[in-house]
């Protein structure tokens, strides 16, 4: 993990909103980790394509969640991922 995180900044999901407001994250190499705390049943978009929505949390503040929308190949590959997965 140390090798993978070298020269990267860890930003907790619960800090993401404030960091986006105060820092230019496009200029740094950053990572975040999250746990899937809720999965919405896959849905169909207006164009007929199926997508998934996951709610992610860092388990520090359960009121601070990030919604992640999965489309296309990402949806096809990961829609069966279990709730509780990091």
C-alpha positions as CSV (number, residue, x, y, z in Angstrom):
1,X,0.0,0.0,0.0
2,X,2.9,2.4,0.8
3,X,4.2,1.9,-2.8
4,X,0.8,2.5,-4.3
5,X,0.2,5.6,-2.2
6,X,3.7,7.1,-2.9
7,X,3.3,10.8,-4.0
8,X,-0.5,10.7,-3.7
9,X,-2.7,12.5,-1.3
10,X,-5.4,10.7,0.6
11,X,-8.7,12.6,0.8
12,X,-11.4,11.0,2.9
13,X,-14.8,10.9,1.3
14,X,-16.2,12.8,4.2
15,X,-13.7,15.6,3.4
16,X,-14.3,15.6,-0.4
17,X,-16.9,18.4,-0.5
18,X,-14.8,20.8,1.5
19,X,-11.6,19.9,-0.4
20,X,-13.3,20.5,-3.7
21,X,-14.3,24.0,-2.5
22,X,-10.8,25.0,-1.2
23,X,-8.3,23.1,-3.3
24,X,-7.7,22.6,-7.0
25,X,-7.7,18.8,-7.0
26,X,-7.1,18.6,-10.7
27,X,-3.5,19.6,-10.1
28,X,-2.7,16.9,-7.5
29,X,-2.6,13.1,-7.6
30,X,-5.2,12.1,-5.0
31,X,-7.1,9.0,-4.0
32,X,-10.0,8.2,-1.8
33,X,-11.5,5.0,-0.3
34,X,-15.1,4.2,0.2
35,X,-17.5,1.4,1.4
36,X,-20.6,0.7,-0.6
37,X,-23.3,1.4,2.0
38,X,-26.2,1.3,-0.3
39,X,-27.0,0.1,-3.8
40,X,-30.0,1.2,-5.8
41,X,-31.5,-1.5,-8.1
42,X,-30.1,-1.0,-11.6
43,X,-32.2,1.5,-13.6
44,X,-32.7,2.3,-17.3
45,X,-31.8,5.7,-18.7
46,X,-33.9,7.5,-21.3
47,X,-31.7,6.0,-24.0
48,X,-32.4,2.5,-22.8
49,X,-29.0,1.8,-21.3
50,X,-28.8,0.4,-17.8
51,X,-26.9,2.0,-15.0
52,X,-26.3,1.6,-11.3
53,X,-26.1,4.0,-8.4
54,X,-23.9,3.3,-5.3
55,X,-23.8,5.3,-2.1
56,X,-20.3,5.4,-0.7
57,X,-19.1,6.4,2.7
58,X,-15.7,6.4,4.6
59,X,-17.4,5.2,7.9
60,X,-16.2,8.3,9.7
61,X,-19.4,10.3,9.2
62,X,-22.4,8.2,8.1
63,X,-24.3,11.4,7.1
64,X,-21.6,12.3,4.5
65,X,-22.2,10.0,1.5
66,X,-21.1,10.3,-2.2
67,X,-23.3,8.9,-4.9
68,X,-21.4,7.1,-7.7
69,X,-23.2,6.4,-11.0
70,X,-21.9,3.5,-13.0
71,X,-22.6,3.4,-16.8
72,X,-21.5,1.4,-19.8
73,X,-18.8,-1.2,-19.4
74,X,-18.2,-0.2,-15.7
75,X,-21.8,-0.9,-14.9
76,X,-21.6,-4.3,-16.8
77,X,-18.5,-5.3,-15.0
78,X,-19.3,-4.1,-11.4
79,X,-23.1,-4.0,-10.9
80,X,-23.0,-7.3,-8.9
81,X,-20.5,-6.0,-6.4
82,X,-21.8,-6.6,-2.9
83,X,-22.9,-3.9,-0.5
84,X,-20.2,-3.5,2.2
85,X,-17.3,-3.9,-0.4
86,X,-14.5,-1.4,-0.1
